[in-house]
Amino acid sequence: MGARFKRGGGDRRVRAAYGGAMSFTLRQLRFFVAAAEQGSVSGAARVLSISQSSVTEAVRGLEDDLGVTLFDRQARGLQITHKGSAFLRHARQILADVSRAREAFHGDAEPAGGRLSLGVTSLVAGYVLSDILARFRRAWPQVELNVIEDSGDYLQHLLIGGELDVAVLLTSSVRDRLALQVETLLVSPFRLWLPLGHPLAQQEAIARDELAGYPLIQLMVDEVEEATRALMGTIRPPPRVTFRTRSVEAVRSLVATGAGLALLPDLVYRPWSLEGDRIEIRDVSGDLPTVHVGLAWRRGAPLQAAALHFVRSARGAIPDR
């Protein structure tokens, strides 16, 4: 998506080819992303420390500019539309590019080479790594990159042994904090996934015992499996697990078609299945587990230039997620 910046009226506008000539502001994009992530105007206003009317005005202006409806306005908040979900990725990319452009004028902007051995777990590879890696490659294209995908335990073994420079993984599963330096980038709470029109979707928050009797789909990946099993153990009577899978897309399709509900971190939530069916999410009352995603590297060993650049790049890749 090409973009150029024009000065005028004290406002920087992004002109983009998105269904025709148009212009919108970075401010509108920031407000739209916040509204999409918070699921409500009030939530976006709270995290941005602005008035709700400012968020509403920005989103409406953006919709007028694009000629599409980004949100369905409902009594319980904002429900992002299919086109809104597609535009969300573009909006995040534009904001990330602008942030990177600003950073280019700070510190050493000279091109750097070298090699980077990077480890990643399967869940992180599918839902976090692409944003981090895209940002890093744009800034440091000369770095020779070698990526290994494996379990969190094995990646920690490779880090301690000096066979990996950095790993992107679930930091809440890192056991040896004396040997490894850990930095969390993202905290993702568990929520309930439901198909469109499910009776429980009429509620903003659901008591966990209300899940008793409903069939559940269980994801068997990384520590999500253990956390989900512990959570289900607190429900009386325990829910009935009708399907176990290592595929998030399978969970998405099964939930969307009404085969069962799922308890999963926001990290892997997308509002649509591959078949185009809608998936809704709701809060579950009580103390739910969270997934922590971040970086790990060997403690006491100074990071080489390529690894240091990667760590700095990763910190800015997902600031609002």
C-alpha positions in Angstrom: 0.0 0.0 0.0 1.8 3.1 -1.2 1.6 6.3 0.8 3.0 9.8 0.8 2.9 12.6 3.3 1.7 16.1 2.7 1.9 19.1 5.0 -1.1 21.3 5.4 -3.3 22.8 8.1 -0.9 21.5 10.8 -2.0 17.9 10.0 0.0 15.1 8.3 -2.2 13.2 5.9 -1.7 9.9 4.4 -2.8 9.6 0.8 -3.3 6.0 -0.2 -4.6 4.0 -3.1 -7.3 2.0 -1.3 -10.3 1.8 -3.5 -9.6 5.1 -5.1 -7.9 8.4 -4.3 -8.4 9.5 -0.7 -6.7 11.0 2.3 -6.8 10.2 6.0 -4.8 11.2 9.0 -2.4 9.3 11.1 -4.5 10.4 14.0 -7.6 8.7 12.5 -5.6 5.5 12.0 -4.4 5.5 15.6 -7.9 6.0 16.9 -9.3 3.3 14.6 -6.7 0.8 15.7 -7.4 1.6 19.4 -11.1 1.2 18.9 -10.6 -2.1 17.1 -8.3 -3.5 19.8 -10.5 -2.3 22.7 -13.8 -3.2 21.1 -15.5 0.0 22.2 -15.3 3.8 21.9 -15.0 4.2 25.6 -12.2 1.7 25.8 -10.3 3.4 23.0 -10.8 6.8 24.6 -9.5 5.5 27.9 -6.2 4.1 26.5 -5.7 7.2 24.4 -6.6 9.6 27.2 -8.9 11.5 24.9 -12.7 12.1 24.8 -15.1 9.5 23.4 -16.4 12.1 20.9 -12.9 12.4 19.4 -12.7 8.7 18.8 -16.2 8.6 17.3 -15.5 11.6 15.0 -12.2 10.1 13.8 -13.7 6.7 13.0 -16.6 8.2 11.2 -14.3 10.4 9.2 -12.2 7.4 8.3 -15.3 5.4 7.2 -16.4 8.3 5.0 -13.0 8.6 3.5 -12.7 4.9 2.7 -16.3 4.5 1.7 -16.8 1.4 3.8 -18.3 0.5 7.2 -15.4 -0.4 9.6 -17.6 -1.3 12.6 -21.1 -2.5 13.4 -22.3 -0.3 16.2 -24.0 -2.4 18.9 -25.3 -1.8 22.4 -22.4 -3.7 23.9 -19.7 -1.9 21.8 -18.1 -2.0 18.4 -18.0 -5.1 16.3 -15.4 -4.9 13.5 -16.7 -5.7 10.0 -15.0 -8.0 7.5 -13.7 -4.9 5.6 -12.7 -3.3 8.8 -10.7 -6.3 9.8 -8.9 -6.2 6.4 -8.1 -2.5 6.8 -6.8 -3.0 10.3 -3.7 -4.7 9.1 -3.0 -1.9 6.6 -3.5 0.7 9.4 -1.1 -1.1 11.7 1.5 -1.3 8.9 1.3 2.4 8.1 1.7 3.3 11.8 4.6 0.9 12.1 6.3 2.3 9.0 5.9 5.9 10.3 7.4 4.8 13.6 10.3 3.2 11.8 10.9 6.3 9.7 11.2 8.4 12.8 13.6 5.9 14.4 15.9 6.1 11.4 17.0 9.5 12.6 18.0 8.3 16.0 21.1 6.4 16.8 23.3 4.6 14.3 21.4 4.3 11.0 24.3 2.8 9.0 23.5 -0.6 7.4 24.8 -3.5 9.4 25.5 -7.1 8.4 26.3 -10.1 10.4 24.3 -13.2 11.3 21.4 -13.9 13.6 20.3 -17.3 14.9 16.7 -16.9 16.0 14.4 -19.4 17.7 10.6 -19.3 17.8 7.9 -21.5 19.1 5.0 -22.7 16.8 2.3 -20.5 18.3 4.5 -17.4 18.3 5.6 -18.1 14.7 2.1 -18.0 13.4 0.8 -14.9 15.3 3.6 -12.6 16.4 6.8 -13.3 14.4 5.7 -11.9 11.0 5.3 -8.4 12.4 8.6 -8.5 14.2 10.5 -10.1 11.4 9.1 -7.7 8.7 10.1 -4.7 10.8 13.6 -6.1 11.4 14.2 -7.1 7.7 13.2 -3.6 6.5 15.7 -2.0 8.9 18.5 -4.5 8.6 18.3 -6.3 5.3 22.0 -7.2 5.2 21.7 -9.5 8.3 21.9 -13.2 7.4 19.0 -14.8 9.3 18.6 -18.4 10.4 15.3 -19.3 12.1 14.5 -22.5 14.1 11.0 -23.4 15.1 10.8 -25.8 18.1 9.4 -26.3 21.6 10.0 -23.7 24.2 12.1 -26.1 26.3 14.4 -27.0 23.4 14.8 -23.4 22.5 15.9 -22.6 26.1 18.4 -25.4 25.8 19.8 -23.9 22.6 20.0 -20.4 24.1 21.9 -21.6 27.2 24.3 -23.6 25.0 25.0 -20.6 22.9 23.5 -22.1 19.7 20.8 -19.4 19.5 21.3 -15.6 19.8 17.6 -14.8 20.7 14.3 -16.6 20.9 10.8 -15.3 20.6 8.6 -17.5 22.8 6.1 -17.7 25.6 8.2 -16.1 28.3 5.9 -17.3 31.0 7.3 -20.8 30.3 10.9 -19.8 30.8 12.2 -21.8 33.8 15.8 -20.9 34.2 15.7 -17.2 34.9 19.3 -17.3 36.3 20.7 -18.4 32.9 18.3 -16.5 30.6 17.4 -12.8 30.3 13.7 -12.5 29.6 11.8 -9.5 28.3 8.0 -9.7 27.8 6.5 -7.8 24.8 2.9 -8.8 25.0 0.4 -10.1 27.6 -2.6 -11.9 26.2 -5.6 -12.9 28.4 -7.8 -15.9 27.8 -11.3 -15.2 26.5 -14.3 -17.3 25.4 -14.8 -17.9 21.6 -18.4 -18.3 20.4 -20.2 -18.7 17.1 -22.4 -15.8 15.9 -25.8 -15.9 17.6 -24.8 -18.2 20.5 -27.0 -17.6 23.6 -24.0 -16.7 25.7 -23.1 -14.0 23.3 -25.9 -11.8 24.6 -23.8 -11.3 27.8 -20.8 -9.0 28.2 -19.2 -11.2 30.8 -19.9 -14.8 31.4 -19.6 -16.7 34.7 -17.3 -19.7 34.3 -19.9 -22.1 35.7 -22.2 -21.1 32.9 -19.9 -22.9 30.5 -20.8 -26.3 32.2 -22.7 -28.5 29.7 -21.4 -26.7 26.6 -19.0 -28.7 24.4 -15.5 -27.2 24.2 -12.7 -27.4 21.6 -9.3 -27.6 23.1 -6.1 -26.3 21.5 -3.1 -28.6 22.2 -0.2 -26.2 21.6 2.6 -25.0 23.9 1.4 -23.9 27.4 -2.0 -23.1 26.1 -3.0 -26.7 26.5 -1.9 -26.8 30.2 -3.6 -23.4 31.0 -6.8 -24.4 29.3 -6.9 -27.7 31.2 -6.3 -25.9 34.5 -9.1 -23.4 33.7 -11.6 -26.1 32.8 -10.8 -27.8 36.1 -12.3 -24.8 37.9 -15.7 -25.2 36.2 -18.3 -27.4 37.9 -19.3 -29.6 36.4 -16.3 -29.7 34.1 -17.1 -29.0 30.4 -17.1 -31.8 27.9 -14.2 -31.6 25.4 -15.4 -32.8 22.1 -12.4 -32.1 20.0 -8.6 -31.7 20.6 -6.3 -30.3 17.9 -3.0 -28.6 17.4 -4.4 -26.4 14.7 -5.7 -22.9 15.6 -7.5 -22.7 12.2 -9.3 -25.9 13.0 -10.5 -24.4 16.3 -11.6 -21.3 14.5 -13.6 -23.3 11.9 -15.2 -25.6 14.5 -16.3 -22.7 16.8 -17.6 -20.7 13.9 -19.8 -23.6 12.7 -21.2 -24.3 16.2 -19.3 -27.5 17.0 -18.2 -26.1 20.3 -16.8 -23.2 22.3 -13.1 -22.5 23.0 -11.1 -20.8 25.7 -8.0 -19.2 24.1 -5.8 -16.2 24.5 -6.6 -13.0 22.5 -3.2 -13.4 20.8 -4.7 -16.0 18.3 -8.2 -14.5 17.9 -9.3 -13.4 14.5 -13.0 -12.5 13.9 -13.4 -14.7 10.9 -12.8 -18.4 10.1 -11.2 -19.4 6.8 -14.7 -20.2 5.5 -15.8 -16.6 6.3 -18.0 -17.4 9.3 -18.1 -15.0 12.2 -16.5 -15.7 15.6 -17.3 -13.6 18.7 -15.4 -13.3 21.9 -16.5 -12.6 25.5 -14.9 -12.1 28.9 -15.2 -14.9 31.5 -15.4 -13.7 35.1 -12.8 -14.7 37.5 -9.0 -15.0 37.5 -8.2 -16.3 34.0 -4.7 -17.3 32.8 -2.7 -15.1 30.6 -0.1 -15.8 27.9 3.2 -13.8 28.0 5.1 -13.4 24.7 8.5 -12.0 24.5 12.2 -12.4 24.0 14.9 -14.5 25.7 18.7 -14.6 25.4 21.6 -15.9 27.4 22.2 -13.9 30.5 25.8 -12.6 31.0 26.7 -12.8 27.4 26.7 -9.5 25.5 24.4 -9.4 22.5 26.2 -9.2 19.1 25.2 -6.2 16.9 22.6 -8.2 14.8 20.9 -9.6 17.9 20.9 -6.2 19.6 19.2 -4.7 16.6 16.6 -7.5 16.6 15.8 -6.9 20.2 15.3 -3.2 19.7 13.3 -3.8 16.6 11.0 -6.3 18.3 10.3 -3.8 21.1 8.7 -1.4 18.7 7.0 -4.0 16.5 4.0 -4.7 18.7 3.7 -1.7 21.1 -0.2 -1.7 21.2 -1.0 -5.4 21.0 
